[in-house]
């Protein structure tokens, strides 16, 4: 008599959870993805979202193993990997066309939609909010009980936390929580960039960074004549959005306070201020009544680990949350999912052949995955921290431009 199939829950339907699910689906391994959001509509997918550059050894490797590389490439190409760096006044200190980069960019919405639409609908449960996870001893052995509130409590043999910065699955494994990174991020969009040709020329077709006084106005070009603006403010007050009153203002109403305050963007030059102001006005025009998107950034301590649990583990931000200064977040998440899928597939197929327990077969493979995961991500987390120190120093523009010059000189 063959053993019962394992009950596997993946918490979170972002790139990490969807990648893992798709890799398991391709090997006929049963699982269920539980996602807090409701199923996105076509108009949701069409909205501007951040750009992600996928790296060869991680994100792209996962895409290839999912069998989606050719379709993925069709979603790239509307923006370039060019980089421009300016000082606080908009003076360009470095510009390149991305000649040394081989990292295709895709919007977050396009990537998650590509992965989700290649999974059978029944494998994703939308609108499920995980309240807590607990280990229980049952007649079947140790299991994990997931409390989904109005959706009830469910038992699983294996639970993978792909549920991001404030992971409920992580709470089952460790009491470590994210720490404030000292940076507040304001996100705005310009959706009609052609109306501002001088701004379009300033930011170029790829990434643009105007840095100074420990702050930055950073732009990524999107498809359809749009750009996303990330305004990074180095501030000691974690609760700045509420203590300043900005969190209760629209973007258009908040812009003057930000632009006139010398501790914020008050000392930046006219062209950079205009870039920020235009993005605030368009954000409010496109989303009347919506409040300014300002949030503190958080990170987990470098090298975060947890006591091994045979029935639960973590991938992506749930395991190693870091700031976006090196573009590693989604890549490490998809790499986690790729390597964890290999371990689950090996254990599943071995257990089927031998009639053994899936969890007991998986246990040493899972332990090795977690040890390797910590070591693999330490270096990237340290690189990310170092990049943040460079970008948001007193003269981040000079330091960032010199970084690119060293890269290009080394390549020659």
Beta strands, then each sheet from edge to edge (+ up, - down):
strand 1: 8-11
strand 2: 32-35
strand 3: 51-53
strand 4: 83-86
strand 5: 92-96
strand 6: 105-107
strand 7: 124-126
strand 8: 132-138
strand 9: 141-147
strand 10: 153-156
strand 11: 158-161
strand 12: 179-190
strand 13: 207-212
strand 14: 215-222
strand 15: 226-234
strand 16: 293-299
strand 17: 312-314
sheet 1: 7+ 2+ 1+ 11+ 17+
sheet 2: 3+ 6-
sheet 3: 5+ 4- 13- 14+ 15- 12+ 16-
sheet 4: 8+ 9- 10+
end
